[in-house]
Each structure stands twice: as C-alpha cells, then as structure tokens.
C-alpha cells in the first residue's frame, strides 16, 4: 500500500485540508484544524504516487508523539494496521525515540483496535475542547507503545 513516505508538500497539505470523512469520523475532516507546523507532516504515497494518507510526528525530548490520517475512501477496508505500522517504523527510524505515544478520540473504536493490535495500550484519558470549530468537548484516549 505505501511505497514512499516523505515530507508533505504544500500541495499535499491543501489536499488533506479538503478531506471529508463519514460521520462520526467527520470530526477528523481537514477543514476542522489548520496546520500550524507543516514540517511535522509527512505524506504517504502508493506506487502510482497517489496520496494514501499522512503521518504527523512531534518529538518531545526522547518521546515521539505520533498522529496519522488515512485518505477517507480508504478507511474501514482493513488497511489501517499496515498503514499505522508503516508510519510507526518510519518515525522510529527518523527520530529514534525511546517511547512513542498518541491520543485518539475515544469514540474511534476502529483506530483504537488497530493501535492495540500494533502493541499500544491505553494509559489515560483527557478531554479537549473545540469551541472555535463548533465541535464542543471530546474525550481522548492516551496510548503508548509497549514492547
């Protein structure tokens, strides 16, 4: 599925900003959150050079915060684990963290299942507010990799 991972170009960032997911996953639509640190985004392309998704990496000391997004029409097709692992391997090689962590919306059981299959465990919960987006409060599950 993934042929190359590289820094996301401005064109890729514009494409991601237009992504729209089916409810309840429309919470992740590209229009909801503007990108403030484009240097943290990486594009995932298939063998034809088509955008499959993106990865987000934020180094915090020896901890790497990992985020990702799969192209909307590719979600729910059983490709999540492969996509997740490809980004995880890339992040490990590039940033050499001691630990990898992520946060996922608590309603997103599909993603939580993928992350657990990849060896991540829940370590806590927190609530984020999105009043500027008209989305209200959402609970997130904090997860980290267990080796």
Residue pairs with C-beta under 8 A, 6 or more apart in sequence:
1 46
1 52
1 79
1 82
1 83
1 86
2 44
2 45
2 46
2 52
2 82
2 83
2 86
3 45
3 46
3 47
4 44
4 45
5 42
5 43
5 44
5 45
5 55
5 86
5 87
5 90
6 42
6 43
6 45
7 39
7 41
7 42
7 43
8 16
8 38
8 41
8 42
8 43
8 54
9 43
10 38
12 41
12 43
12 51
12 54
13 35
13 38
13 41
15 51
16 30
16 35
16 41
16 51
16 54
16 69
17 30
17 31
17 34
17 35
18 30
18 31
19 28
19 29
19 30
19 69
19 71
19 72
20 26
20 29
20 30
20 31
20 72
21 27
21 28
21 29
21 72
21 75
22 72
24 107
25 72
25 75
25 108
27 105
27 107
27 135
27 138
28 69
28 105
32 130
32 133
32 135
33 133
35 41
37 58
40 56
40 57
40 58
41 54
41 55
41 56
42 54
42 55
42 56
42 57
42 87
42 90
43 51
43 54
44 51
44 52
44 53
44 54
44 55
44 83
44 86
44 87
45 51
45 52
46 52
51 71
52 70
52 71
52 74
52 83
53 68
53 69
53 70
53 71
53 74
53 83
54 68
54 69
55 66
55 67
55 68
55 87
55 90
55 91
56 65
56 66
56 67
56 68
56 69
57 64
57 65
57 66
57 67
57 91
57 94
57 95
58 64
58 65
58 67
59 65
59 95
59 97
62 97
62 98
62 99
63 97
63 98
63 99
63 100
63 101
64 91
64 92
64 95
64 97
64 99
64 100
64 101
65 101
65 102
66 87
66 88
66 91
66 100
66 101
66 102
67 102
68 83
68 84
68 87
70 79
70 80
70 83
74 83
75 110
76 110
80 110
80 111
80 114
81 114
81 117
81 118
84 114
84 115
84 118
85 118
88 100
88 118
88 145
91 97
91 100
92 100
99 144
99 145
100 144
100 145
101 123
101 142
101 143
101 144
101 145
102 115
102 120
102 142
102 143
102 144
103 126
103 140
103 141
103 142
103 143
104 111
104 112
104 115
104 140
104 141
104 143
105 111
105 138
105 139
105 140
105 141
106 125
106 138
106 139
106 140
106 141
107 138
107 139
112 122
112 141
112 143
115 143
118 145
119 145
119 146
119 147
120 143
120 144
120 145
120 146
121 143
121 144
121 146
122 141
122 142
122 143
123 142
123 143
123 144
124 141
124 142
125 139
125 140
125 141
125 142
126 139
126 140
126 142
127 137
127 138
127 139
127 140
128 137
128 138
128 140
129 136
129 137
130 136
130 137
130 138
